[in-house]
Structures are given as structure tokens and as C-alpha cells.
Amino acid sequence: LTVTIRALLQKLKEKIALLKDLLLRAVATHQITQLEGDRRQNLLDDLVTRERLLLASFKNEGAEPDLIRSLGF
């Protein structure tokens, strides 16, 4: 189970990095407006925060149920 969780957290990290790159490219090439870019950046920031909380709770190995619930899981 631990190996699976680590692999999934790594996949999540990679996909977030890909999203960041794609967002920067979309804004730079004017495929989306700056306002839409800002909106998506806010969503991405929220995703990064959730990913960090998941990683921290996994490292503590006794993830608080309240923390998991607050993330919407």
C-alpha cells in the first residue's frame, strides 16, 4: 500500500508540473486571456496546496481523518 501511495503521489507531482508548463505556454502564446490564466493559476495553487498536505500527512503515517476530510477526500 505504501509503495502504491508513493507512486501515485509522484504521478500527481508530475502531472501538476505538466499543468504548470502548459498553463505558462498557453498564457505566453495568448491561447487564453491573462484573466483566464490567473483563474487557472489560482486553481493550480490550490491543487499544489492539497498535494503538499497529502504528502505531509502520508509522511506522518497517521493522517488525521479531519485533515483528509477537509481536503474533500
C-alpha positions as CSV (number, residue, x, y, z in Angstrom):
1,L,0.0,0.0,0.0
2,T,2.8,2.4,0.9
3,V,4.5,1.8,-2.5
4,T,1.3,2.5,-4.3
5,I,0.7,5.7,-2.4
6,R,4.2,6.9,-3.1
7,A,3.8,6.1,-6.8
8,L,0.5,7.9,-7.0
9,L,1.9,11.0,-5.2
10,Q,4.8,11.0,-7.6
11,K,2.4,10.8,-10.6
12,L,0.4,13.7,-9.1
13,K,3.5,15.8,-8.7
14,E,4.5,15.1,-12.4
15,K,1.0,16.0,-13.6
16,I,1.0,19.2,-11.7
17,A,4.3,20.2,-13.2
18,L,2.9,19.4,-16.6
19,L,-0.1,21.6,-15.9
20,K,2.1,24.4,-14.9
21,D,4.1,24.2,-18.1
22,L,1.0,24.0,-20.2
23,L,-0.5,27.0,-18.4
24,L,2.6,29.1,-18.9
25,R,2.7,28.2,-22.5
26,A,-1.0,29.0,-23.1
27,V,-0.7,32.4,-21.5
28,A,2.6,33.2,-23.3
29,T,1.1,32.3,-26.7
30,H,-2.2,34.1,-26.0
31,Q,-4.2,31.0,-26.3
32,I,-6.0,32.1,-23.2
33,T,-6.5,35.6,-21.7
34,Q,-4.4,36.8,-18.8
35,L,-7.6,36.8,-16.7
36,E,-8.3,33.1,-17.5
37,G,-4.6,32.4,-16.9
38,D,-4.8,33.9,-13.4
39,R,-8.0,32.0,-12.7
40,R,-6.3,28.7,-13.7
41,Q,-3.2,29.6,-11.7
42,N,-5.3,30.0,-8.6
43,L,-6.8,26.6,-9.2
44,L,-3.3,25.2,-9.7
45,D,-2.1,26.8,-6.5
46,D,-5.0,25.1,-4.6
47,L,-4.0,21.8,-6.2
48,V,-0.4,22.2,-5.1
49,T,-1.5,23.0,-1.6
50,R,-3.6,19.9,-1.5
51,E,-0.7,17.8,-2.8
52,R,1.6,19.1,-0.1
53,L,-0.9,18.4,2.6
54,L,-1.4,14.8,1.3
55,L,2.4,14.3,1.2
56,A,2.8,15.7,4.7
57,S,0.0,13.5,6.0
58,F,1.5,10.5,4.3
59,K,4.9,11.2,5.8
60,N,3.3,11.4,9.2
61,E,1.8,8.0,8.6
62,G,-1.2,8.7,10.8
63,A,-3.0,11.1,8.6
64,E,-5.6,12.9,10.7
65,P,-9.1,12.0,9.4
66,D,-10.2,15.6,9.9
67,L,-7.4,16.8,7.6
68,I,-8.3,14.3,4.9
69,R,-12.0,15.3,5.2
70,S,-11.1,19.0,4.9
71,L,-9.3,18.3,1.6
72,G,-12.5,16.8,0.3
73,F,-11.4,13.2,0.2
